[in-house]
Each structure stands twice: as C-alpha cells, then as structure tokens.
Amino acid sequence: IRAEARDQAISTLAARPSWAQALLRAIESGTIDAELISGTHARQIISLGDESLTKLLEEVWGVIDRTDAQKQQAIEQWQQKLEPALADADLSRGRALFQKTCATCHKLYGEGGQVGPDLTGSNRNNLGYLLENILDPNRAVPKQWTTTTILLTDGRVINGVVTRQTEQS
C-alpha cells in the first residue's frame, strides 16, 4: 500500500471511536505496526473524548501532552510569519537546513540518523504540524522513542531508547 493511502486509511480509522478502538487493538495484537500512527492520528483519537481510548492509545502507542498556552501562542505567531514566506520558499535550502539541523537524529527518504522517528511519512506539508513538532517536540512521543533510564546492578545508569529487549538483555 502506498504511504499516502495507508495514512488516509489510518486517518479514517482514527475518526470514530469504534474504528479507533479496532485500530488500537490491532496495534496491541501486533497486526498493525504502531509506527503507522502519527502524532496527528494520536491527537485525533484523543479528540474523540473517550477516556478508555486515550488510555489504550497511551498503552500501545505513547503519550500526548497538551501544548501549554505560551507554546501554542509561539506556534501561531510563527505560522503567521512563515506562511507568506513559504510561497516563494527555496526547497533546496530547506533540504540543506534539514541535513544540517535535523538529519543528525531523523531520517528522511532513507538518509539521516536513527535517534528520532523517520520523518518520511510525516505530515510535512502542514506548517502547523511542523511547528507543533519543532516548538513542542515532546508533545507526542510514540513508545518506541520514549527515553528509558536503566540502573544496572553495578551502579551505572544508562539513559536512552530501548531498541530491543530479550530475557537476557
């Protein structure tokens, strides 16, 4: 399935409580990969106002926090400043900026780091979505990118993202 069609299907499932529950149960059972749920999808599910769905979302996907008023105001101000400039934007300069600033952690079209989520399928054509994620990056954090602190038996402390867990490690 093309990424665009898959995203539309997930958006459709996130639009109604019964469908969202079926989607989250499919993630819980491993039938659907949790990485297919974007922050936008997660916020849509939360907006349904069903506490049991929100709890299930947090269990299978991750946590969504509310953006505080100050950050929301900054997002709106930047959106007003940037919208007129984007009409004449030089996309090659944007790509260079991504390579310099974001690619250390994020992958886009197969290039970049693996510290943060792959941005290839994200909603990059939506300025509001981009600003929310740039100015409030911890608002929506999928489980696979949540930082974990581990205290080892020898007293060392390790912080990072758990990429794999077995009975031995």
C-alpha positions in Angstrom: 0.0 0.0 0.0 1.3 3.5 -0.8 2.2 5.6 2.2 -0.5 8.2 1.3 -3.2 5.6 1.0 -2.1 4.0 4.3 -2.1 7.4 6.0 -5.7 8.1 4.8 -6.8 4.7 6.0 -5.4 5.3 9.5 -6.9 8.8 9.5 -10.3 7.3 8.6 -10.0 4.7 11.4 -9.0 7.4 13.9 -12.2 9.4 13.2 -14.7 7.2 15.0 -14.5 5.7 18.5 -15.4 2.1 17.4 -12.9 2.2 14.5 -10.2 3.8 16.6 -10.6 1.0 19.2 -10.3 -1.6 16.4 -7.2 0.2 15.2 -5.6 0.3 18.6 -6.5 -3.4 19.3 -4.8 -4.3 16.1 -1.7 -2.5 17.2 -1.9 -4.2 20.6 -2.1 -7.6 19.0 0.8 -6.8 16.6 -1.4 -7.0 13.5 -0.6 -3.3 12.7 2.7 -1.6 13.4 2.4 1.2 16.0 4.8 3.3 13.8 2.0 3.8 11.4 0.2 6.1 13.9 1.4 9.7 13.6 1.1 12.4 16.3 -1.8 13.8 14.2 -3.6 10.4 14.3 -3.0 10.2 18.1 -4.3 13.7 18.7 -7.4 12.8 16.6 -8.1 9.7 18.8 -7.7 11.8 21.9 -10.1 14.4 20.5 -12.8 11.8 20.4 -13.1 12.4 24.1 -13.2 8.7 25.1 -11.1 8.1 28.2 -10.8 4.4 27.5 -9.4 5.1 24.0 -6.9 7.6 25.4 -5.7 5.1 27.9 -5.4 2.3 25.3 -3.6 4.8 23.0 -1.0 5.5 25.7 -0.5 1.8 26.3 0.1 0.8 22.7 1.5 4.0 21.1 2.8 6.5 23.6 1.9 9.8 25.4 0.4 13.0 24.1 0.6 16.1 26.3 -1.4 19.3 25.9 0.6 22.2 24.5 0.7 25.0 27.1 -0.7 28.4 26.2 2.8 30.0 25.7 3.9 27.4 23.3 0.6 27.5 21.4 1.0 31.3 21.1 4.5 30.8 19.7 3.3 28.3 17.2 0.5 30.6 16.0 3.0 33.6 15.7 5.5 31.6 13.7 2.7 30.3 11.5 1.6 33.8 10.7 5.2 34.9 9.9 6.1 31.9 7.8 3.0 31.3 5.7 3.7 34.3 3.4 7.4 33.3 3.0 6.6 29.7 2.1 5.0 30.7 -1.2 8.4 31.6 -2.5 10.5 29.1 -0.5 13.6 27.6 -2.0 13.1 23.9 -1.3 16.8 23.1 -1.8 17.7 25.5 1.0 15.1 23.7 3.2 16.7 20.4 2.5 20.1 21.7 3.3 18.8 23.1 6.6 17.3 19.7 7.4 20.6 18.0 6.6 22.4 20.4 8.9 19.9 20.6 11.8 17.6 17.6 11.8 19.3 14.7 10.0 21.6 14.1 12.9 18.7 12.4 14.6 16.0 12.0 12.0 15.8 10.0 8.8 14.1 11.4 5.6 13.9 9.4 2.4 16.4 6.9 3.8 19.1 9.5 4.8 19.9 10.6 8.3 20.1 9.3 11.9 18.1 6.8 13.8 17.9 8.6 17.2 14.4 10.0 16.4 11.5 9.0 14.3 11.7 8.7 10.5 10.1 11.8 9.1 9.4 10.4 5.6 5.8 9.7 6.1 5.0 12.7 8.4 2.7 15.5 7.6 5.5 17.8 6.4 3.2 19.8 4.0 1.2 21.1 7.0 3.0 24.1 8.6 1.0 23.9 11.8 2.0 20.2 12.3 5.7 21.1 11.6 5.7 24.0 14.1 4.0 21.9 16.8 6.6 19.2 16.4 9.6 21.7 16.2 8.5 24.0 19.0 7.0 21.3 21.3 8.8 18.1 20.3 7.8 16.2 23.4 4.1 16.7 23.0 3.5 13.5 21.1 6.1 10.8 21.8 5.5 7.2 20.5 6.6 4.4 22.8 9.5 3.4 20.5 11.1 6.9 21.0 10.4 7.2 24.8 13.6 7.6 26.8 14.2 5.0 29.4 16.6 5.2 32.4 18.1 1.9 33.5 20.0 1.4 36.7 22.5 -1.5 36.3 23.5 -3.8 39.2 27.0 -2.3 39.2 25.6 1.1 39.9 25.9 2.6 36.4 22.9 4.5 35.0 22.1 4.3 31.2 19.6 6.6 29.5 18.4 6.0 26.0 15.8 4.5 23.7 15.3 0.7 24.2 15.5 -0.7 20.7 15.3 -4.4 21.6 14.6 -6.3 24.8 15.1 -10.0 25.4 15.1 -12.2 28.6 18.9 -11.8 28.7 19.2 -8.1 27.9 
